[in-house]
Amino acid sequence: MKRTKRGYTLIEICIVLAVVLILVALLLPVVGRIREKGHQTSCRSNIRQMNSALRQYVSDYDSSDLGQYNWQEALMPYIKDKRIYECPSESRSENSAQTGMDTDYFYFAVSNKFESGKYIGVNEASQANVDSSKILTFADSPFGEPSYQTKAQSSCGGYFVPDRHSGGGNWGFADGHVKWLAPQAGADAICFGYSIPK
């Protein structure tokens, strides 16, 4: 007796396709979140390297501050790779159109509040009785692409803060640590910098 080969029916094929499509629909958001977490981690590493370069610069130039503009050029001898200035979540540097800087990060020159032209790091902050772990150095830039910023209120006003990474941004501090902050916490960190007495 000869056995005939039985093929799949149209209903069976449709069911298999539906199951595959449901699995893909469930996995795509997870894959996107994992990818964004990778970008966030890479971005945090960039800020950590900029913090390290800043400390080397300050050591070499007797605590001179970088100034608000052209800080990237000042740090280049310590960084060597311009890609450090690019957040992996950005397809290109949107910030350069608004500020003239080719970077996706923002440098906080609030250290000038202590003494004009002097950078406040761990040593200087301890002498001024200020916690250097609360003094901002770098952060994701809230400028450029509007979808990467939000306005958050703090006790000293409203600030546009980054929400590029999972609804928040990466922030670097004078003691060298970098952490992700939600918009409200970012606005509070900015507020702390402006509340430091001169």
ZAZAKE-704238 format. One line per 8 residues: their letters; for each residue z, x, y of N, C-alpha, C. Coordinates in pm, 1 decimal, padded with zeros to 6 digits. Layout:
BEGIN
A> Z/X/Y/Z/X/Y/Z/X/Y; ...
***
This chain:
BEGIN
MKRTKRGY> 00000.0/00083.3/-00117.4/00000.0/00000.0/00000.0/00000.0/00088.0/00124.0; -00089.2/00059.8/00213.3/-00106.6/00136.4/00335.3/-00020.0/00077.7/00445.2; 00062.2/00169.0/00508.9/00147.0/00122.1/00620.8/00069.5/00134.5/00750.8; 00076.9/00032.1/00829.0/00012.0/00037.3/00960.4/00112.4/00090.0/01062.4; 00063.0/00169.1/01155.9/00147.3/00224.6/01260.1/00168.6/00119.9/01367.6; 00295.2/00090.8/01390.6/00327.1/-00013.0/01489.1/00352.5/00053.0/01623.8; 00286.8/00006.6/01730.0/00305.8/00060.6/01865.0/00417.2/-00012.6/01937.7; 00446.7/00033.5/02057.8/00548.2/-00031.6/02140.1/00489.0/-00152.7/02209.0
TLIEICIV> 00569.0/-00253.3/02220.9/00521.5/-00373.1/02291.4/00540.7/-00350.8/02441.0; 00475.5/-00432.1/02517.5/00483.4/-00424.8/02663.0/00626.5/-00448.2/02710.7; 00698.0/-00537.5/02648.4/00837.0/-00567.2/02687.6/00925.1/-00445.8/02662.0; 00907.8/-00378.2/02549.8/00987.1/-00260.3/02520.0/00962.0/-00148.9/02622.3; 00837.4/-00129.5/02658.3/00802.1/-00027.8/02758.7/00864.3/-00062.3/02893.6; 00859.3/-00189.2/02932.8/00918.0/-00233.8/03060.2/01069.8/-00213.2/03061.5; 01134.6/-00239.7/02948.1/01279.8/-00222.4/02940.8/01316.3/-00074.2/02956.1; 01243.9/00012.6/02886.5/01269.6/00156.6/02896.7/01248.1/00204.0/03040.2
LAVVLILV> 01139.5/00160.7/03103.7/01112.0/00198.5/03242.4/01221.3/00148.0/03336.6; 01268.2/00025.5/03315.5/01374.2/-00030.4/03399.6/01502.9/00051.5/03386.2; 01537.5/00089.8/03264.3/01657.7/00170.9/03242.6/01643.1/00306.9/03312.1; 01526.9/00369.4/03298.5/01502.9/00499.3/03363.1/01512.4/00485.8/03514.8; 01452.9/00382.3/03571.5/01458.0/00361.3/03717.1/01600.7/00336.2/03765.3; 01678.4/00263.4/03690.0/01818.4/00238.5/03727.3/01896.3/00369.7/03726.1; 01875.2/00451.9/03623.1/01943.6/00582.0/03617.0/01904.4/00671.9/03734.3; 01776.1/00674.4/03767.9/01729.9/00754.2/03881.6/01792.5/00703.3/04011.0
ALLLPVVG> 01796.5/00571.0/04027.9/01856.4/00512.7/04148.9/02004.6/00546.1/04158.9; 02073.4/00554.8/04046.9/02215.0/00589.5/04048.4/02236.8/00738.7/04075.3; 02147.1/00823.7/04026.4/02164.2/00968.1/04038.9/02118.9/01025.3/04172.8; 02019.5/00964.2/04237.0/01967.2/01019.3/04362.6/02073.6/01035.0/04470.8; 02156.9/00935.6/04498.4/02260.8/00956.5/04600.5/02359.5/01066.8/04562.8; 02390.8/01078.1/04434.7/02483.2/01182.4/04389.2/02421.2/01319.5/04411.9; 02293.9/01334.6/04377.1/02223.2/01460.8/04397.1/02217.5/01494.1/04546.1; 02193.6/01393.9/04630.4/02191.2/01414.7/04775.7/02325.4/01461.1/04829.2
RIREKGHQ> 02433.4/01401.6/04780.5/02566.7/01442.1/04824.7/02599.6/01584.6/04779.3; 02559.7/01618.3/04657.7/02583.0/01753.6/04606.5/02505.6/01854.7/04690.3; 02381.7/01820.5/04724.0/02299.3/01909.0/04807.0/02362.3/01927.9/04944.2; 02410.8/01819.2/05004.3/02474.4/01827.8/05135.6/02602.8/01909.1/05129.4; 02679.4/01897.7/05021.9/02800.5/01979.2/05006.6/02763.9/02127.6/05000.6; 02652.7/02157.9/04935.9/02604.3/02296.5/04931.9/02567.8/02345.5/05071.2; 02499.4/02260.8/05148.8/02465.2/02295.9/05287.3/02591.8/02316.3/05370.1; 02688.5/02228.2/05351.2/02814.6/02236.8/05425.7/02886.7/02368.9/05395.1
TSCRSNIR> 02888.2/02407.3/05268.4/02952.5/02532.2/05227.9/02879.3/02652.7/05285.6; 02746.1/02648.8/05282.8/02666.2/02757.4/05339.3/02687.4/02767.4/05490.3; 02696.1/02653.7/05556.4/02721.1/02648.3/05700.2/02858.9/02707.3/05732.1; 02957.5/02672.6/05653.0/03093.0/02725.1/05671.9/03092.2/02877.9/05656.5; 03013.7/02928.0/05561.2/03000.7/03072.5/05541.9/02937.7/03138.1/05664.9; 02837.0/03072.3/05724.5/02774.6/03125.0/05846.4/02877.8/03140.2/05957.9; 02958.5/03037.1/05977.5/03059.7/03041.1/06083.7/03164.5/03148.5/06053.5; 03200.7/03163.2/05927.7/03297.2/03267.1/05889.3/03240.8/03406.2/05922.0
QMNSALRQ> 03111.4/03426.9/05896.3/03048.8/03555.7/05927.4/03040.9/03578.1/06078.2; 03014.4/03470.9/06154.7/03013.6/03484.2/06300.4/03154.1/03517.1/06351.7; 03256.2/03456.0/06291.9/03394.7/03487.6/06328.6/03425.4/03635.0/06302.3; 03381.8/03684.0/06188.5/03404.1/03824.0/06153.7/03332.6/03915.7/06252.3; 03208.8/03881.8/06286.6/03132.7/03961.6/06384.0/03200.1/03958.1/06520.5; 03253.5/03842.7/06557.7/03323.4/03829.0/06685.8/03445.2/03921.6/06690.1; 03519.3/03927.0/06583.2/03637.8/04013.6/06579.5/03597.9/04161.3/06589.0; 03487.4/04197.9/06524.3/03440.1/04336.8/06533.9/03395.0/04368.6/06676.7
YVSDYDSS> 03323.4/04275.0/06736.6/03277.3/04292.2/06875.1/03396.5/04310.3/06968.2; 03496.2/04224.6/06954.4/03615.0/04229.9/07039.2/03686.9/04364.1/07021.2; 03693.1/04411.8/06898.0/03756.9/04540.0/06870.5/03680.0/04655.1/06936.3; 03547.4/04650.5/06928.2/03464.3/04756.9/06985.0/03461.7/04755.0/07137.6; 03471.2/04637.5/07196.8/03456.6/04625.8/07342.4/03587.2/04590.4/07412.4; 03697.8/04635.2/07358.8/03827.9/04623.4/07423.7/03859.3/04481.5/07469.3; 03846.1/04387.2/07377.4/03879.6/04246.1/07400.0/03791.9/04175.5/07502.2; 03676.1/04231.4/07533.9/03585.2/04161.4/07625.7/03530.0/04038.0/07558.3
DLGQYNWQ> 03521.7/03929.6/07632.8/03468.7/03804.7/07580.3/03316.4/03811.0/07575.5; 03256.0/03735.1/07484.9/03110.6/03733.0/07471.8/03042.8/03663.4/07588.7; 03110.6/03569.3/07651.0/03044.9/03485.6/07751.0/02977.1/03369.7/07680.7; 02945.9/03266.4/07753.9/02890.5/03145.5/07695.1/02744.6/03162.2/07652.7; 02668.4/03243.6/07725.0/02524.9/03255.4/07698.3/02492.8/03391.9/07638.0; 02391.3/03395.6/07554.1/02345.8/03516.4/07485.1/02450.9/03577.3/07393.5; 02541.7/03495.1/07344.3/02640.6/03545.7/07250.8/02576.5/03587.9/07119.5; 02461.7/03524.5/07085.0/02394.4/03563.2/06960.3/02345.9/03707.5/06967.3
EALMPYIK> 02289.6/03745.8/07084.3/02241.4/03883.0/07101.3/02356.6/03982.3/07091.3; 02471.0/03947.1/07150.1/02586.7/04036.0/07147.6/02637.5/04058.1/07004.9; 02624.8/03956.0/06920.4/02675.7/03966.9/06782.7/02574.4/04023.7/06683.6; 02448.0/04034.6/06722.9/02344.3/04078.5/06628.4/02373.3/04213.7/06562.7; 02427.3/04313.3/06632.9/02455.7/04439.9/06563.7/02555.1/04424.3/06447.7; 02633.4/04317.5/06449.9/02734.9/04296.6/06346.8/02688.2/04198.4/06239.4; 02579.5/04128.1/06267.4/02531.7/04025.2/06175.1/02404.9/04067.9/06103.6; 02309.6/04119.2/06177.1/02184.8/04174.2/06124.1/02083.0/04071.5/06073.8
DKRIYECP> 02121.0/03948.1/06053.8/02027.7/03848.0/06000.7/02035.2/03721.1/06085.2; 01928.1/03691.7/06156.0/01927.2/03576.0/06246.9/01943.5/03442.9/06174.8; 01920.1/03441.4/06044.9/01934.6/03315.0/05971.3/02079.6/03266.0/05967.7; 02173.3/03354.2/05999.8/02314.1/03314.4/06008.4/02329.9/03207.5/06115.5; 02244.7/03211.0/06217.3/02254.2/03116.6/06328.9/02190.0/02981.9/06298.9; 02138.8/02964.4/06177.4/02071.2/02839.5/06140.9/02152.7/02764.6/06036.3; 02187.2/02641.2/06067.6/02257.0/02557.7/05969.9/02156.0/02510.4/05865.9; 02187.7/02520.5/05738.2/02092.6/02478.8/05635.1/02061.7/02329.2/05636.4
SESRSENS> 02143.7/02248.9/05703.0/02115.2/02105.5/05712.3/02007.4/02074.5/05815.4; 01975.3/02171.1/05900.1/01871.9/02154.5/06002.0/01740.4/02208.2/05949.1; 01631.6/02136.5/05977.6/01501.0/02187.4/05937.5/01455.1/02296.6/06032.9; 01501.0/02292.0/06156.7/01474.7/02395.9/06255.9/01584.4/02385.5/06359.9; 01590.2/02481.4/06449.7/01697.3/02482.0/06549.2/01668.1/02383.4/06661.5; 01731.6/02267.4/06655.8/01716.1/02166.0/06759.7/01790.9/02205.8/06886.9; 01893.6/02285.3/06873.1/01978.4/02320.9/06986.2/01905.2/02402.8/07090.8; 01804.5/02481.3/07049.4/01738.6/02571.5/07142.5/01669.8/02496.9/07255.5
AQTGMDTD> 01621.5/02375.6/07229.4/01553.8/02298.6/07334.0/01650.8/02257.9/07444.1; 01775.8/02230.6/07410.3/01872.6/02184.8/07509.3/01943.7/02298.3/07579.6; 01972.9/02406.0/07510.9/02056.6/02510.1/07570.0/01983.7/02641.1/07591.0; 01859.8/02651.7/07543.7/01789.1/02778.5/07553.6/01833.6/02878.3/07447.6; 01922.4/02837.4/07358.6/01970.4/02924.5/07252.6/01905.2/02884.6/07121.8; 01869.8/02985.2/07044.3/01807.5/02958.4/06916.1/01914.8/02959.0/06807.5; 01997.1/02855.2/06808.7/02106.1/02846.7/06712.3/02144.6/02701.8/06688.8; 02206.3/02676.9/06575.4/02256.9/02543.1/06544.2/02408.5/02538.4/06559.3
YFYFAVSN> 02463.9/02641.3/06624.5/02609.0/02650.5/06641.8/02645.0/02660.0/06789.5; 02769.9/02634.5/06816.5/02820.2/02635.6/06953.4/02935.7/02734.7/06961.0; 02935.8/02818.0/07066.0/03044.1/02913.8/07086.5/03137.3/02861.2/07195.1; 03265.9/02862.2/07166.8/03364.7/02814.3/07263.1/03418.5/02933.2/07343.0; 03391.3/02933.4/07470.6/03439.1/03041.3/07557.2/03567.0/02999.3/07629.1; 03646.4/02913.0/07567.8/03770.8/02866.9/07631.9/03873.5/02978.5/07637.9; 03845.1/03091.2/07571.2/03938.9/03202.3/07578.0/03952.3/03253.0/07721.0; 03853.2/03223.8/07806.1/03861.1/03266.2/07945.6/03977.1/03199.9/08019.2
KFESGKYI> 04036.0/03097.3/07960.1/04148.2/03030.5/08025.2/04268.6/03123.1/08036.8; 04276.5/03224.0/07948.2/04391.8/03313.7/07952.4/04374.8/03418.1/08062.6; 04268.3/03492.6/08053.8/04243.1/03597.3/08151.9/04093.1/03612.3/08160.5; 04038.9/03603.4/08279.2/03894.4/03603.5/08295.8/03830.7/03724.7/08226.9; 03731.9/03697.5/08142.9/03657.6/03802.9/08076.4/03725.4/03862.7/07954.9; 03840.5/03811.5/07913.9/03909.9/03865.4/07797.3/03910.1/03763.3/07684.7; 03885.5/03811.9/07565.2/03885.2/03724.7/07447.7/04027.7/03710.8/07395.0; 04061.8/03592.3/07351.7/04194.2/03570.0/07293.9/04179.1/03556.7/07143.1
GVNEASQA> 04226.6/03656.0/07073.6/04228.5/03653.7/06928.3/04370.9/03640.3/06879.1; 04395.5/03684.7/06759.9/04527.5/03669.3/06699.2/04634.5/03744.0/06779.6; 04607.8/03870.7/06814.8/04708.6/03950.4/06886.2/04737.1/03894.7/07025.0; 04629.4/03866.3/07100.5/04647.2/03816.6/07236.7/04714.4/03680.1/07237.2; 04678.9/03597.6/07140.3/04738.4/03463.9/07133.2/04887.7/03472.7/07105.3; 04927.1/03565.5/07018.2/05069.9/03577.2/06988.7/05146.8/03627.1/07111.0; 05084.6/03713.6/07189.4/05148.7/03761.2/07312.3/05162.0/03648.5/07413.8; 05067.8/03554.0/07411.2/05071.5/03440.8/07505.1/05145.3/03321.5/07444.9
NVDSSKIL> 05207.8/03341.5/07327.3/05279.6/03234.3/07257.1/05190.3/03113.6/07227.6; 05069.2/03142.2/07184.3/04973.3/03037.9/07147.9/04931.9/03061.3/07002.6; 04920.9/02955.9/06926.5/04882.4/02964.0/06786.4/04731.7/02986.5/06775.9; 04689.7/03107.9/06732.2/04546.7/03140.3/06725.3/04473.1/03056.8/06621.5; 04546.7/02993.9/06529.6/04480.3/02909.3/06429.8/04434.6/02776.8/06490.7; 04465.2/02754.5/06619.5/04421.8/02632.2/06686.9/04318.7/02658.6/06795.9; 04287.2/02786.4/06820.2/04189.5/02820.7/06924.9/04050.6/02824.5/06862.8; 03959.6/02743.9/06914.0/03823.7/02734.6/06859.9/03740.5/02856.8/06896.3
TFADSPFG> 03654.3/02896.8/06802.9/03557.4/03002.7/06831.1/03415.5/02948.1/06818.1; 03380.3/02895.5/06700.2/03246.3/02844.0/06676.0/03254.6/02707.8/06607.9; 03147.8/02630.1/06621.0/03139.6/02501.3/06550.2/02993.4/02463.3/06534.1; 02968.2/02369.5/06443.7/02835.8/02308.0/06438.2/02805.6/02256.0/06577.2; 02683.0/02274.7/06621.8/02649.9/02227.4/06756.1/02628.2/02076.7/06756.1; 02689.1/02007.0/06852.1/02663.8/01863.5/06862.8/02537.3/01834.2/06942.1; 02470.8/01937.2/06993.8/02350.5/01916.6/07074.4/02228.6/01909.3/06985.0; 02117.8/01873.4/07043.1/01993.3/01866.9/06969.0/01972.4/01729.1/06908.9
EPSYQTKA> 01961.2/01723.8/06779.7/01932.0/01599.5/06708.7/02044.2/01497.8/06729.3; 02015.7/01383.1/06795.7/02121.9/01285.5/06824.3/02190.5/01228.8/06700.7; 02123.2/01229.1/06588.6/02185.7/01171.5/06469.7/02296.1/01260.5/06415.0; 02312.6/01381.9/06470.7/02416.2/01473.7/06423.6/02536.0/01480.7/06517.5; 02551.9/01383.0/06605.2/02664.6/01385.9/06696.7/02725.1/01248.1/06712.7; 02849.7/01248.3/06751.2/02918.0/01123.9/06780.8/03016.7/01151.3/06892.9; 03050.1/01049.5/06969.6/03147.1/01068.6/07077.2/03284.1/01028.1/07025.5; 03379.4/01119.1/07042.5/03515.6/01093.2/06995.8/03611.8/01110.8/07112.4
QSSCGGYF> 03711.3/01025.6/07117.9/03811.9/01030.6/07223.9/03930.5/01115.2/07178.9; 03985.3/01189.0/07273.2/04109.5/01261.0/07247.6/04200.6/01236.5/07366.6; 04316.7/01298.0/07366.8/04412.9/01272.9/07474.1/04365.4/01327.1/07608.5; 04266.8/01417.7/07606.9/04219.4/01472.7/07734.5/04075.1/01433.6/07764.8; 04022.4/01332.1/07699.3/03887.8/01284.1/07731.4/03802.0/01265.5/07608.4; 03677.6/01227.2/07633.1/03583.0/01206.1/07523.6/03488.2/01323.5/07511.9; 03455.5/01362.1/07389.3/03366.7/01474.4/07365.3/03262.0/01436.3/07262.5; 03140.9/01491.5/07282.0/03040.9/01480.0/07177.2/03073.5/01587.1/07074.4
VPDRHSGG> 03096.5/01545.2/06952.7/03133.9/01637.4/06846.1/03035.9/01622.0/06730.5; 03021.8/01728.6/06649.6/02925.8/01722.4/06539.8/02971.7/01631.7/06426.6; 02874.7/01562.0/06368.3/02901.7/01488.8/06244.0/02788.2/01514.6/06145.6; 02741.3/01638.7/06145.4/02626.7/01681.2/06065.3/02656.0/01683.0/05916.2; 02778.6/01715.7/05880.3/02812.6/01732.2/05739.5/02910.8/01624.5/05694.3; 02861.8/01529.2/05620.1/02946.5/01422.9/05563.4/03031.8/01354.3/05669.0; 02973.9/01329.4/05785.5/03044.2/01257.7/05890.9/03139.2/01343.2/05971.9; 03128.5/01474.7/05962.2/03212.9/01565.2/06039.7/03140.0/01695.9/06062.2
GNWGFADG> 03212.7/01798.9/06097.6/03149.5/01927.6/06123.2/03239.1/02042.3/06082.8; 03178.6/02161.6/06073.2/03253.0/02283.2/06043.3/03298.0/02347.8/06174.0; 03422.9/02390.6/06178.0/03482.0/02448.2/06298.5/03547.5/02581.0/06263.2; 03523.2/02683.7/06346.6/03584.3/02815.1/06327.5/03695.3/02837.2/06429.2; 03796.5/02913.6/06390.8/03913.8/02935.7/06475.5/03939.9/03084.9/06493.1; 04015.0/03119.7/06598.6/04036.3/03259.3/06637.6/04107.8/03341.8/06531.6; 04182.6/03279.1/06444.5/04249.5/03356.7/06339.5/04155.2/03386.4/06222.6; 04030.8/03338.1/06230.6/03929.2/03368.5/06130.1/03901.3/03257.8/06031.5
HVKWLAPQ> 03985.2/03153.7/06024.4/03960.0/03049.4/05924.8/03856.8/02948.8/05977.1; 03790.0/02884.6/05882.5/03688.0/02783.6/05912.4/03720.3/02660.8/05830.0; 03711.9/02543.7/05892.4/03735.3/02422.2/05814.0/03651.3/02307.1/05867.1; 03632.8/02208.7/05779.4/03562.0/02086.8/05814.4/03659.8/01994.4/05885.5; 03613.2/01935.1/05996.7/03696.3/01839.8/06069.0/03618.0/01711.8/06094.4; 03686.8/01599.7/06083.0/03629.3/01471.1/06121.5/03614.2/01469.7/06274.1; 03529.9/01381.1/06329.5/03507.3/01379.6/06474.2/03634.8/01372.1/06557.9; 03729.1/01288.1/06520.0/03853.2/01275.6/06598.2/03931.8/01406.3/06598.9
AGADAICF> 03943.5/01470.2/06483.6/04015.9/01597.8/06474.8/03942.8/01706.2/06553.2; 03808.8/01702.2/06553.7/03731.1/01798.0/06633.0/03755.9/01781.0/06782.3; 03759.0/01655.9/06828.7/03787.3/01629.2/06970.4/03927.8/01676.1/07006.4; 04023.5/01657.5/06916.6/04159.7/01703.7/06941.4/04166.6/01856.8/06948.5; 04086.3/01924.9/06865.7/04082.2/02072.2/06868.6/04026.1/02121.6/07001.3; 03922.2/02054.5/07050.4/03865.6/02090.5/07181.9/03971.4/02067.1/07289.7; 04039.6/01955.4/07281.6/04142.5/01919.8/07378.4/04251.6/02025.7/07381.9; 04293.2/02077.1/07266.8/04396.3/02180.5/07262.1/04351.0/02303.6/07341.4
GYSIPK> 04222.6/02342.2/07323.0/04171.0/02459.2/07394.8/04177.2/02442.5/07545.5; 04149.9/02323.1/07594.0/04151.2/02300.7/07738.6/04292.0/02277.7/07792.7; 04388.3/02256.5/07704.7/04524.8/02232.5/07751.7/04606.2/02361.5/07758.1; 04547.4/02473.6/07714.2/04619.1/02600.7/07716.6/04639.2/02642.3/07862.9; 04759.3/02678.0/07902.5/04781.4/02718.3/08041.3/04710.8/02849.4/08073.1; 04667.6/02862.4/08197.3/04597.7/02984.3/08238.9/04696.3/03096.9/08256.6
***
